[in-house]
Each structure stands twice: as C-alpha cells, then as structure tokens.
Amino acid sequence: MRKLFIYFFSLILILLILGFFYFLKVIAYANVVIGKNIDGIAILTGGKGRIDLGLNLFTKQSNIKLIISGVDKKVSINSVLPSKFQKNNKIYIDQVSESTFENATVIADWAKKNQLYNINVITSYYHMPRSMLLLNKFTEKVNYYAYPVKKEKSKNSNFLPDMLFTLFLMQEYIKYLLSLITIMLYS
C-alpha cells in the first residue's frame, strides 16, 4: 500500500511539474493579436502598466467602451485616470471587485449590460490564463482577446530575485489550477 501511495504521489508531482512548464510556455504570449471589431476593453488592475496600456489602446479606437476593474475603494479616480479621461462616459471604474473571480463577474455583467461581444482583456501576462479562464466561464457569447502586459527583460540575472520570481509564478500557477478545479467541480 505504501508503494502505491509513493507511485501515486510521484505521478501527481510529475504532472504538476510538467503542467508548470506548460504554464510558462502559455504565458510567453509571443504573438499578441488584437481582436477584430473590438467593442470593449477590460483592464484588470493590480500590476504595473495595465492601465497605461489599456488607455493607450482605448485612444487608438473609436466607439468602444472601457472598464477598469478592481480599483481599490480608497483610491481616487484622479489617481487612476488622467484628467482628459475623467469625464468620458465610455469609461467605467469598478471599485467593488477584490479578486480575479469578482473581476470576471463584474466584467461579464458590464459586457452584457453594454451588449459587447469582442473585448480585449488587459492584465499581466502571468495573470492572463486565470483571467481568461474565469471570463470565459461567466460569458458564453463574448469573445475575449488576451492583450497582456509583458514582463520587462532584465539585463542582469541574479539568483535570488530570479528564484523569488519563479516562486511567484508557481503561486500564480497554483491559483490557476485552483480556479480550474473550482470551475470543474461547480459546472
């Protein structure tokens, strides 16, 4: 019985390691394709460059709507949006969401309310798989297109920061797996 447990545990460990390497491949996002006929942009806050990338994309397209989801309740709109965007009625600020799960439900409701069917999703590259998984779970008739904020390449490679970042990516991989398992259990 003990050998069976060791074999089973080893198999699970090997699958998790292989899954992590696949996760690393998925988050590379070598070629980002902007969706056709975009009618919305959804920004999930929480990392550097997300809002700037979303606003930049927003200014390049006309007649689209934008949601910035997960803005902390304590943060003022003035610190989130430059003044030229503050009175734009096509921009919605969500200050209710406190998790990726809540971001996905708010964005799905926003898309339905505004009859949006093609949405660029902006978040960090490592956060994108879980975000897309949850968004696709909550909305069936909406096409979401990943538009990740990519990691800036560091010229210097230091063991400790690299190891800490790898541990951070493992944490994100585990969160993705937990989201996947939750969806499978409650579907």
C-alpha positions, 0 to 999 in steps of 0.5 A, a space after each residue: 500500500 505504501 508503494 502505491 501511495 509513493 507511485 501515486 504521489 510521484 505521478 501527481 508531482 510529475 504532472 504538476 511539474 510538467 503542467 508548470 512548464 506548460 504554464 510558462 510556455 502559455 504565458 510567453 504570449 509571443 504573438 499578441 493579436 488584437 481582436 477584430 471589431 473590438 467593442 470593449 476593453 477590460 483592464 484588470 488592475 493590480 500590476 504595473 502598466 495595465 492601465 497605461 496600456 489599456 488607455 493607450 489602446 482605448 485612444 487608438 479606437 473609436 466607439 468602444 467602451 472601457 472598464 477598469 476593474 478592481 480599483 481599490 475603494 480608497 483610491 481616487 479616480 484622479 489617481 487612476 485616470 488622467 484628467 482628459 479621461 475623467 469625464 468620458 462616459 465610455 469609461 467605467 471604474 469598478 471599485 467593488 471587485 477584490 479578486 480575479 473571480 469578482 473581476 470576471 463577474 463584474 466584467 461579464 455583467 458590464 459586457 452584457 449590460 453594454 451588449 459587447 461581444 469582442 473585448 480585449 482583456 488587459 492584465 499581466 501576462 502571468 495573470 492572463 490564463 486565470 483571467 481568461 479562464 474565469 471570463 470565459 466561464 461567466 460569458 458564453 457569447 463574448 469573445 475575449 482577446 488576451 492583450 497582456 502586459 509583458 514582463 520587462 527583460 532584465 539585463 542582469 540575472 541574479 539568483 535570488 530575485 530570479 528564484 523569488 520570481 519563479 516562486 511567484 509564478 508557481 503561486 500564480 500557477 497554483 491559483 490557476 489550477 485552483 480556479 480550474 478545479 473550482 470551475 470543474 467541480 461547480 459546472 
